[in-house]
Amino acid sequence: MNILIVKLSSLGDVIQTIPVVHDLLQQFPDAHIDWVVEEAFAPLLARVHGLRRVLPVAQRRWRKSRWSATTRQERHAFKAQLQQQAYDVVIDFQGLIKSAWLARGARLAPGGFSATYGNRSEACGYEWPVRLLLQRALPMPTRIHAVARYRLLAGLALGYTPQGVAHYPIERPSAPPQASVVLAHGTTRADNEWPEADWVALGQRLAAQGLRSALPQSNATELARVTRIAQALDGWADVWPGMGLPEVMDRMAQSSGVIGVDSGLSHMAVALGLPHVQIFSQPRAWRAGPVGCTHQVAVGGEQAPDVDTVWLAWLAVRQAAGA
């Protein structure tokens, strides 16, 4: 069986779709699975066991130079790559018109079909015309966790019921953990941010336990923030240089755990199975927070939690992990 997953972005959403690969191979051990994803996230999927091909697409970049010769050539090359394989099942996990068009462009094997969501779920992106663009529109619960939603969509499409907690078949480094905790402060949403002073206070408590604060950053704003935090922590912090997603994952996997806001890096921590506290400033933990593991918890909701709440949660997940 040849299966095509279409899930383009964002980082956290792509990571939360990875358990589908594990589920599919549990049900269909001989399946060949390909994945269409935005080019920025393709290196991450190269670490996922069970994928045959990762097909990068550059819709974000192509929109900026829609009519250039380079864009036309790249679009043509992608379409040719997509058409190389006939698929028994094509599933659009994005639920947007842009992803449904890509899924519709895949070549189906005789008897093959395409599928996507038949309705919107609360706090999930969805555009109703996708029901008309693909062959099967599958009903979804109104309120459901993101990971469960992705797993359920695949199960409904292929006739099985997902079982147990989500598994992330990701290649991990085998090095022993270091005495550092990743503070995943960065987010693309201002309403997800946690106060800078609270990060400093948290880092000071970690330092008192002999744990360094690891500070990733990916743009000038984040670099300025982590520079200030590192200065306040007086030698107990390490500012990471800019690096690709595989390198971030490798460094994170060697840490003692992650404390972070609702972001792609926090979802990466969940996928790596690390002790993790996820900080929510909005009531979205039911949809995106960690579930099923005592060493991974969400705190906050209607408002951002204070330092004491986050600290007590960190102590609890460390204990649950046996650290």
Secondary structure by P-SEA (a helix, b strand, c coil): cbbbbbbcccaaaaaaacaaaaaaaaacccbbbbbbccccccccccccccccbbbbbcaaaaaaccccaaaaaaaaaaaaaaacbbbcccccccccaaaaaaaaaccccccccccccccccccbbbbccccccccbbbbbcccccaaaaaaaaaaaacccccccccccbbbbbccccccbbbcccccccccccccaaaaaaaaaaaaaacbbbbbbbccaaaaaaaaaaaaaacccbbbbccccaaaaaaaaaaccbbbbcccaaaaaaaaaccbbbbbbccccccccccccccccccccccccccaaaaaaaaaaaaaaacc
